Amino acid sequence: MRRLATLLLLCLALGSGIASGVTRPADRPPVPGLAFAVAMKGNGDLLAAGPFLLKVPGAKGALRLELSGLEADGASLRGQARLRNDSGLLLAGLTLDFESATETGAKPSEQGASATGPVSLKEPLAFGDLLAGETSPTLSFDLSPIPLGEEVFLTTLLGSVRGLAAEPAVAVAGAVSPVALDADRSGRLYLATGGVGRVLRFAATSATSAAAPFEAARPSAPPAGIALRPRNGDLFVSTGSQVIEVHRPGVARPATLDAGRPVTALRIDSKNVLRAASGNAVLAFDEARPGPARTVGPGGSRILSFDADGRGVIHAVVAVGGARRVFFAGEEGPLPFPAKRGAGSDAVDAPSACRFDGEGLLWIGAESRTPEGTVLARFLPDGTPLAALSREALALLLGKEEGAGVPPIVDLARGPEGRLYVLLEDGSVFVVRAF
C-alpha cells in the first residue's frame, strides 16, 4: 500500500495542478506541451484522471482538461475529453495526444523497476480554437495498446495539449505603411515604417494599448528593413541601397556599412551576426565587411523575408514570378522547404514572412483566401507542422466576425520568454506563444 501511495503521488504531481512540458518519443515532434497524466492499476481501475489545470504561457488563468467515461477494455483505454479556456486569451489550434506509457511490474522482484514506451492516438484530438471562457465539444478517443494485465502493478499514461496562445493586438500610433519589426531583450519593439520613413520604438503597456512610440531613428530614405543587435543596442537600417545605416544609442549621427550591392531585409541571428538580403541571396557581415553572397532562392527570384537557424542555415520567403515560396540554402544550392502534411502546412502556399524562435523552430506568416486557411504556423526543421493560427482565429482576435478579412502579416520578431511578435499591415502588433 505504501508503494502504491508513493507512485500515485508521483502521477498526481505529473498530471494535476499546473502542468509543465513533456517530450514526445523520437518518432513524434520533440516539443513541450501542457502535460497531464492518467494513472491506472494493472486491472484497469483508475487511480488518477484529473480534472487538470494546465498552465498556459503568458496567461493568468488555466486551460481546464476534463476526462470522462474512462474505461479499460483489454489493452485499450476509451474515454472522452473536453477543454475549457479559463486562460483569458484566445487559444488556437488546440490538439490533445498521448505521449508515453510507463508500467511498473507487479512481482516483488520488480518493485521500483519500470519501463516506458511510446503511445499515441491514431490522430490527435483536434479541438480547434477557443475564445476566453469557451468550452469545447466533448471528443471521444480510443488509446491502444497500453500495458495492462496481471503482471502490471501500475500504468501511467502521459499526454499533452498543444496549441497557440494569442494576446489581443495593440494599435501603434504612427505606424503607417509598416515594413519590418524587431525586438530587444526587454521586449521593446522597433517598427520600421514607409512613407515618412522612420523607426518607432515602443512597448506594449497592456493587452489593448501600447506606450506612445518614440522615434528611434529617421534614416536618409524610407527603410526597407531593420535589425537590432541585442548585445549593444545597435540598430541597423537598410533603405534599398548598398549602404546600411547603423544607429547607435547616444550617438546623433549614424555610422554606415557598405554592402557592395543593394540590400533590403535585415536580420541579426542567434550568434549576433548581421545578415542582409540582396536579390535572391543573403550576405553575412564580419563586423564591417560583407562576406560572399549565399544564394537562397532560384535565379530571378527576390527575397522578401529570411532568417538563419542556430547552425546558420538560411530560410527565406522568396518571390518567384507571381508566386511566393519558402526556400532554404542547401549545400548544393537553394531547395524548397519540405513542408509535410498537417494543420498549418498550407502556410507555404502564400508565405509573407518567416522567423526562427528561441527553440530553433521556424514560424511562417502567410496570407489565406479562406477562413479556415492558415495565416501563421510553426514548423520543425524537417517540415512537420506543429501548430497553426487560422484566418478565422485571427479575425476573432482582432474583434472581427468569423471569416472576415484580416490585414496580412508583414513581419515577425522573436521576443523574450517564448514570445513571437506579429506585425500586421494595418500597423497593429500582437503576441503569440506556442505550447
C-alpha positions in Angstrom: 0.0 0.0 0.0 2.9 2.4 0.8 4.4 1.6 -2.6 1.1 2.3 -4.4 0.6 5.6 -2.5 4.1 6.8 -3.4 3.6 6.0 -7.1 0.2 7.7 -7.1 1.6 10.8 -5.6 4.2 10.9 -8.4 1.4 10.5 -11.0 -0.6 13.3 -9.4 2.5 15.6 -9.4 2.9 15.0 -13.1 -0.7 15.4 -14.1 -2.6 17.7 -11.8 -2.4 21.3 -10.8 -0.1 23.3 -13.0 1.4 21.1 -15.8 4.8 21.6 -17.5 6.5 20.5 -20.7 6.8 16.9 -21.9 8.9 15.3 -24.6 7.4 13.0 -27.2 9.1 9.8 -28.4 11.7 10.0 -31.1 9.3 9.5 -34.0 7.0 12.3 -32.9 7.7 16.1 -32.6 10.1 16.6 -29.6 8.5 19.8 -28.4 7.0 20.7 -25.0 3.2 20.7 -24.4 0.9 21.1 -21.5 1.3 17.8 -19.7 -1.2 15.6 -17.9 -1.0 12.0 -16.6 -3.6 9.2 -16.1 -2.7 6.5 -13.5 -4.3 3.1 -13.6 -3.9 -0.3 -11.8 -2.9 -3.2 -13.9 -6.5 -4.4 -13.9 -7.7 -1.2 -15.4 -9.0 0.5 -12.3 -8.4 4.3 -12.4 -6.3 5.9 -9.7 -5.9 9.5 -11.0 -7.6 11.1 -14.0 -8.0 14.8 -13.4 -9.5 17.3 -13.9 -6.3 19.0 -14.9 -5.5 22.7 -14.7 -2.9 23.3 -17.5 -0.8 26.4 -17.3 -0.9 28.4 -20.5 2.2 30.5 -21.2 1.6 34.2 -20.6 -1.9 33.7 -19.2 -3.3 34.5 -15.8 -5.8 31.6 -15.9 -5.6 28.0 -16.8 -6.8 25.6 -19.5 -9.1 23.1 -17.9 -8.9 19.5 -19.2 -11.7 17.1 -18.2 -11.6 13.4 -19.0 -14.8 11.4 -18.6 -16.2 7.9 -19.3 -12.7 6.3 -19.0 -12.9 2.6 -19.3 -10.2 0.0 -19.9 -11.1 -2.8 -22.3 -8.3 -5.3 -22.9 -5.3 -3.3 -23.9 -7.3 -0.2 -24.8 -8.4 2.9 -22.9 -11.6 4.6 -24.1 -13.0 7.9 -23.0 -14.0 11.4 -23.8 -12.2 14.7 -23.4 -13.1 18.4 -23.4 -11.4 21.7 -22.7 -12.5 24.9 -21.1 -10.5 28.0 -21.8 -10.1 30.0 -18.5 -6.8 31.5 -19.6 -8.2 34.8 -20.6 -6.5 34.5 -24.0 -7.5 33.2 -27.4 -6.2 29.7 -27.7 -5.8 28.4 -31.3 -5.2 25.1 -33.0 -5.7 23.1 -29.8 -4.9 19.4 -30.0 -4.5 16.5 -27.5 -2.5 13.4 -27.8 -0.8 10.8 -25.5 3.0 10.6 -25.3 4.1 7.6 -23.4 3.1 4.7 -21.1 5.1 3.7 -18.0 4.4 0.3 -16.5 5.6 -0.9 -13.1 5.9 -4.6 -12.6 3.6 -6.4 -10.1 6.2 -9.0 -8.9 8.1 -8.3 -5.7 11.4 -8.7 -7.6 10.3 -5.9 -9.9 9.4 -3.4 -7.2 10.7 0.1 -8.1 11.5 -1.0 -11.7 9.6 0.5 -14.6 9.6 0.5 -18.3 8.5 3.4 -20.6 7.4 3.2 -24.2 5.7 5.5 -26.7 1.9 5.5 -27.2 -0.3 7.9 -29.2 -3.7 8.2 -30.7 -4.1 7.3 -34.4 -4.9 11.0 -34.9 -4.6 13.7 -32.2 -7.9 15.1 -30.9 -8.5 18.4 -32.7 -10.4 21.0 -30.5 -9.7 24.0 -32.8 -9.9 27.5 -31.4 -11.4 28.6 -28.1 -12.1 32.2 -27.1 -11.7 33.1 -23.4 -14.4 31.5 -21.4 -15.4 29.0 -24.1 -15.8 25.2 -23.6 -15.0 22.8 -26.4 -17.3 20.0 -27.6 -16.7 16.6 -26.0 -14.5 14.4 -28.2 -14.1 10.6 -27.9 -10.8 8.7 -28.0 -9.5 5.1 -28.1 -5.9 4.6 -27.0 -4.2 1.3 -27.6 -2.3 -0.8 -27.0 -1.4 0.1 -23.4 0.3 -2.1 -20.8 -2.3 -3.7 -18.6 -2.7 -7.2 -17.1 -1.9 -9.3 -14.0 1.8 -8.7 -14.4 1.4 -4.9 -14.3 1.2 -3.2 -10.9 0.7 0.4 -12.2 0.4 2.1 -15.6 0.9 5.8 -16.0 -0.1 7.4 -19.3 1.5 10.8 -20.1 -0.2 13.1 -22.5 -0.2 16.7 -23.6 -2.3 19.5 -25.1 -0.7 21.7 -27.7 -1.7 25.0 -29.4 -1.1 28.7 -29.6 -1.9 31.4 -27.1 -2.5 34.8 -28.7 -2.8 38.1 -26.8 -5.1 40.9 -28.2 -3.5 43.1 -30.8 -2.3 46.6 -29.9 -2.6 49.6 -32.3 0.7 51.5 -32.7 0.2 55.3 -33.3 2.0 56.5 -36.4 2.7 53.0 -37.8 1.7 53.9 -41.3 2.9 51.5 -44.1 4.9 49.2 -41.8 7.7 47.2 -43.4 9.7 45.5 -40.6 9.8 44.6 -36.9 12.4 43.6 -34.3 12.6 43.4 -30.5 15.2 43.8 -27.8 15.8 41.6 -24.8 13.3 43.5 -22.7 10.5 43.1 -25.2 10.6 46.7 -26.5 9.7 46.8 -30.2 11.2 48.5 -33.1 8.9 49.1 -36.0 10.0 50.5 -39.4 7.5 52.5 -41.4 7.4 53.6 -45.1 6.0 57.0 -46.2 7.8 59.5 -43.9 10.3 56.8 -43.3 11.3 56.3 -39.6 11.8 53.6 -37.0 9.5 53.7 -34.0 10.3 52.2 -30.6 7.6 51.3 -28.1 6.5 48.8 -25.5 3.0 47.3 -25.1 1.7 48.6 -21.8 -1.5 46.4 -21.7 -3.4 43.8 -23.7 -5.1 46.5 -25.7 -2.7 49.5 -25.9 0.9 50.5 -26.5 3.0 53.2 -25.0 3.4 56.3 -27.1 6.1 55.4 -29.7 9.4 57.1 -29.6 11.3 57.9 -32.8 14.4 55.7 -32.5 15.7 56.6 -36.0 14.9 58.6 -39.1 17.0 57.2 -41.9 18.0 59.1 -45.0 15.3 57.3 -47.0 12.3 55.2 -46.2 13.5 51.9 -44.6 13.3 48.6 -46.4 14.5 46.5 -43.4 15.8 46.8 -39.8 17.7 44.6 -37.4 18.6 45.2 -33.7 21.8 43.8 -32.2 20.7 42.9 -28.6 24.2 42.8 -27.1 24.8 46.6 -27.6 21.6 48.1 -28.9 22.9 48.9 -32.4 20.0 49.4 -34.8 20.7 48.6 -38.5 18.5 50.2 -41.1 18.5 49.4 -44.9 16.9 51.7 -47.4 17.2 49.6 -50.6 20.7 51.0 -51.5 24.0 49.3 -50.8 24.5 51.5 -47.7 23.3 50.2 -44.3 22.9 52.9 -41.6 23.9 52.0 -38.0 22.1 54.0 -35.4 23.9 53.6 -32.0 22.4 54.6 -28.6 23.6 58.1 -27.6 25.2 58.8 -30.9 23.5 61.5 -33.0 24.8 60.7 -36.5 24.6 57.1 -37.8 27.6 55.2 -39.0 27.4 53.3 -42.3 28.2 49.9 -43.7 28.8 49.3 -47.4 27.2 46.1 -48.5 28.7 46.4 -52.0 25.3 45.8 -53.6 21.7 46.9 -52.9 20.2 45.2 -49.8 16.7 45.1 -48.3 15.6 42.8 -45.4 18.0 42.6 -42.5 18.4 40.0 -39.6 20.6 39.5 -36.6 21.0 35.8 -36.0 21.4 34.0 -32.6 25.2 34.5 -32.8 24.8 38.3 -33.3 25.8 38.1 -37.0 24.3 40.7 -39.2 22.8 39.3 -42.5 21.3 41.3 -45.4 19.1 40.1 -48.3 20.1 41.2 -51.8 18.1 39.9 -54.7 18.0 36.1 -54.3 21.0 35.9 -52.0 22.0 36.8 -48.4 25.2 38.4 -47.2 26.7 37.8 -43.8 28.8 40.6 -42.3 32.1 40.0 -40.5 32.0 43.2 -38.4 32.0 46.0 -41.1 32.7 43.8 -44.1 30.2 41.7 -46.0 31.1 38.1 -46.8 30.3 36.2 -50.0 26.7 36.1 -51.1 24.8 32.9 -50.3 22.1 32.0 -52.9 18.9 31.1 -51.2 16.3 31.5 -53.9 16.2 30.3 -57.6 17.6 32.6 -60.3 15.5 35.7 -60.9 13.7 35.4 -57.6 13.7 38.1 -54.8 13.9 37.5 -51.1 11.0 39.1 -49.1 11.9 37.8 -45.6 14.5 35.5 -44.2 16.2 34.2 -41.1 19.0 31.8 -40.1 18.8 29.0 -37.6 21.3 28.2 -34.9 23.5 26.3 -37.4 23.5 29.2 -39.8 21.1 27.6 -42.3 19.2 30.3 -44.0 15.4 30.0 -44.8 13.6 32.6 -46.8 10.3 33.7 -48.3 11.1 34.4 -51.9 9.0 35.9 -54.8 9.3 33.7 -57.9 7.5 35.4 -60.7 4.0 36.0 -59.4 4.2 33.3 -56.7 5.9 33.2 -53.3 7.6 30.1 -51.8 9.8 29.2 -48.8 13.3 28.0 -49.7 16.4 27.2 -47.7 20.1 27.3 -48.6 21.2 23.7 -49.1 24.8 22.6 -49.6 24.4 22.4 -53.3 22.1 25.4 -53.7 18.5 26.6 -52.9 15.9 24.0 -52.1 12.2 24.2 -51.4 11.2 23.9 -47.7 9.8 20.4 -47.3 6.5 21.1 -45.5 4.8 17.9 -44.5 1.1 17.4 -44.4 -0.8 18.5 -41.3 -2.7 21.5 -39.9 -0.7 24.6 -40.9 1.1 23.1 -43.9 -0.8 25.4 -46.3 1.2 28.4 -44.9 3.9 27.6 -47.5 1.4 28.2 -50.4 1.4 32.0 -49.9 4.1 32.9 -47.3 4.8 36.5 -46.4 7.4 36.4 -43.5 9.5 33.9 -41.6 11.4 33.8 -38.4 13.1 31.2 -36.1 12.3 31.2 -32.4 14.4 30.5 -29.4 13.9 26.8 -29.7 15.1 26.7 -33.3 11.7 26.2 -34.9 10.5 28.0 -37.9 7.5 30.3 -37.9 5.9 31.2 -41.3 3.4 34.0 -41.7 1.1 33.7 -44.7 -2.0 35.0 -46.5 -5.1 33.0 -46.9 -8.2 33.4 -49.1 -10.4 31.1 -46.9 -11.4 31.5 -43.3 -10.0 28.1 -42.3 -6.7 28.8 -44.1 -3.5 29.3 -42.2 -2.0 32.8 -41.5 0.7 31.7 -39.1 2.3 28.3 -38.5 5.2 26.8 -36.6 7.3 24.0 -38.1 10.0 21.5 -37.1 13.2 21.7 -39.2 12.1 18.6 -41.1 8.9 20.4 -42.2 6.4 18.9 -39.7 3.8 21.5 -38.8 3.2 21.8 -35.1 0.6 24.5 -34.6 -1.4 26.9 -36.8 -3.4 30.1 -36.5 -6.2 30.3 -39.0 -7.5 33.4 -40.7 -10.8 32.9 -38.8 -9.0 32.8 -35.4 -7.1 35.9 -36.3 -10.3 37.7 -37.2 -11.7 36.7 -33.7 -8.5 38.0 -32.1 -9.0 41.4 -33.9 -12.6 41.6 -32.9 -14.0 40.9 -36.4 -16.7 38.5 -37.4 -15.7 34.9 -38.1 -14.4 34.6 -41.6 -13.8 38.3 -42.1 -10.8 39.6 -44.0 -7.8 40.4 -41.9 -4.7 42.5 -42.5 -1.8 40.5 -44.0 1.2 39.6 -41.8 4.2 41.9 -42.7 6.9 40.7 -40.4 7.7 38.5 -37.3 10.1 39.2 -34.4 11.5 36.9 -31.7 10.9 38.2 -28.2 11.8 37.0 -24.6 10.1 34.2 -22.7 8.9 32.4 -25.9 7.1 35.4 -27.3 6.7 35.9 -31.1 5.6 39.4 -32.1 3.5 39.6 -35.3 3.3 42.8 -37.3 0.2 43.3 -39.4 -0.2 45.6 -42.5 -2.5 48.0 -40.6 0.3 48.8 -38.1 -1.0 46.7 -35.2 1.0 44.1 -33.4 0.1 41.0 -31.4 1.9 38.4 -29.3 1.6 34.7 -29.8 3.2 31.8 -27.8 3.4 28.2 -28.6 2.8 25.4 -26.1 
